[in-house]
Amino acid sequence: MADNSSVQSVERTFDIIENLSSAPQGLTLLELSSDVGLPKSTVHRLLSTLTGRGYITQDPESKKYLLTLKLFEISSRSLAGFDILSAARPYLQHLSRITNEAVHLVVREGHEVVYIYKEDSSKNTVRMASHIGLHNPMYCTGVGKAIMAYLPRSEQEQIWKATEIIPYTVKTITDYELMLKELDHIKECGYAIDDEEHENDVCCAACPIFDYTNMPYAAISISAPRSRMDNDRMEHRIIPELLTATRRISGIMGCPEHS
């Protein structure tokens, strides 16, 4: 096990890196020492190590220290073999297993969502039109509303105007002002409900997945016939499990609020 001094050195090193990441013009030794609250000798020693490893460079004229692109190079190599599906699949399978319901993963594509994964329950079945590759509007689906709720108001308006608003069922929200109230409520509680708004007798609960910029770009839903999605089950079983899964996936994808 690493001793306390080694752990402390690692923490101090990351303090320096994170401070430099917020200063694209660079920082002097004195500025860094003040920012991280460490003696100049300690900061200089850590800077020397980081410089030697190629993570930091020093401008010869201003004497300021700057981050190099080495961290970007490392993260790019990691991302090259990583995607949302590989991060989410274990959670999707877990959700389907513990709820015995269909689980979907979608990503945003313009003003629509596209289904990239579907996990059907081996015990319960629900007749739905969903399949991998399907494109659906955002305004009438749980997954779409879950993403849309966390977008800027101007972007919500753009999506609405770019979409043909069709009353798929008698419960479909087709009024823009009512949709804005719905989106505000979703953002407040953290999840969206599609209560037979896109398909009759199909109810979905959905939560967004956030990326490293804290923006929603994917969502997960649990879908079932309305008779199996009563309020008690939704509140105490379905929604808590969804929230836990999407928060963990968001953390894996680098969302600062969930990492």
Secondary structure in CASP SS format (residue, H / E / C, confidence):
PFRMAT SS
TARGET T0000
AUTHOR 0000-0000-0000
METHOD secondary structure of the structure
MODEL  1
M C 1.00
A C 1.00
D C 1.00
N H 1.00
S H 1.00
S H 1.00
V H 1.00
Q H 1.00
S H 1.00
V H 1.00
E H 1.00
R H 1.00
T H 1.00
F H 1.00
D H 1.00
I H 1.00
I H 1.00
E H 1.00
N H 1.00
L H 1.00
S H 1.00
S C 1.00
A C 1.00
P C 1.00
Q C 1.00
G C 1.00
L E 1.00
T C 1.00
L H 1.00
L H 1.00
E H 1.00
L H 1.00
S H 1.00
S H 1.00
D H 1.00
V H 1.00
G C 1.00
L C 1.00
P C 1.00
K H 1.00
S H 1.00
T H 1.00
V H 1.00
H H 1.00
R H 1.00
L H 1.00
L H 1.00
S H 1.00
T H 1.00
L H 1.00
T H 1.00
G H 1.00
R C 1.00
G C 1.00
Y C 1.00
I E 1.00
T E 1.00
Q E 1.00
D C 1.00
P C 1.00
E C 1.00
S C 1.00
K C 1.00
K C 1.00
Y E 1.00
L E 1.00
L E 1.00
T C 1.00
L C 1.00
K H 1.00
L H 1.00
F H 1.00
E H 1.00
I H 1.00
S H 1.00
S H 1.00
R H 1.00
S H 1.00
L H 1.00
A H 1.00
G C 1.00
F C 1.00
D C 1.00
I H 1.00
L H 1.00
S H 1.00
A H 1.00
A H 1.00
R H 1.00
P H 1.00
Y H 1.00
L H 1.00
Q H 1.00
H H 1.00
L H 1.00
S H 1.00
R H 1.00
I H 1.00
T H 1.00
N C 1.00
E C 1.00
A E 1.00
V E 1.00
H E 1.00
L E 1.00
V E 1.00
V E 1.00
R E 1.00
E E 1.00
G C 1.00
H C 1.00
E E 1.00
V E 1.00
V E 1.00
Y E 1.00
I E 1.00
Y E 1.00
K E 1.00
E E 1.00
D C 1.00
S C 1.00
S C 1.00
K C 1.00
N C 1.00
T C 1.00
V C 1.00
R C 1.00
M C 1.00
A C 1.00
S C 1.00
H C 1.00
I C 1.00
G C 1.00
L C 1.00
H E 1.00
N E 1.00
P E 1.00
M C 1.00
Y C 1.00
C C 1.00
T C 1.00
G H 1.00
V H 1.00
G H 1.00
K H 1.00
A H 1.00
I H 1.00
M H 1.00
A C 1.00
Y C 1.00
L C 1.00
P C 1.00
R H 1.00
S H 1.00
E H 1.00
Q H 1.00
E H 1.00
Q H 1.00
I H 1.00
W H 1.00
K H 1.00
A H 1.00
T C 1.00
E C 1.00
I C 1.00
I C 1.00
P C 1.00
Y C 1.00
T C 1.00
V C 1.00
K C 1.00
T C 1.00
I C 1.00
T C 1.00
D C 1.00
Y H 1.00
E H 1.00
L H 1.00
M H 1.00
L H 1.00
K H 1.00
E H 1.00
L H 1.00
D H 1.00
H H 1.00
I H 1.00
K H 1.00
E H 1.00
C H 1.00
G C 1.00
Y C 1.00
A E 1.00
I E 1.00
D E 1.00
D E 1.00
E C 1.00
E C 1.00
H C 1.00
E C 1.00
N C 1.00
D C 1.00
V E 1.00
C E 1.00
C E 1.00
A E 1.00
A E 1.00
C E 1.00
P E 1.00
I E 1.00
F E 1.00
D C 1.00
Y C 1.00
T C 1.00
N C 1.00
M C 1.00
P E 1.00
Y E 1.00
A E 1.00
A E 1.00
I E 1.00
S E 1.00
I E 1.00
S E 1.00
A E 1.00
P E 1.00
R H 1.00
S H 1.00
R H 1.00
M C 1.00
D C 1.00
N H 1.00
D H 1.00
R H 1.00
M H 1.00
E H 1.00
H H 1.00
R H 1.00
I H 1.00
I H 1.00
P H 1.00
E H 1.00
L H 1.00
L H 1.00
T H 1.00
A H 1.00
T H 1.00
R H 1.00
R H 1.00
I H 1.00
S H 1.00
G H 1.00
I H 1.00
M C 1.00
G C 1.00
C C 1.00
P C 1.00
E C 1.00
H C 1.00
S C 1.00
END
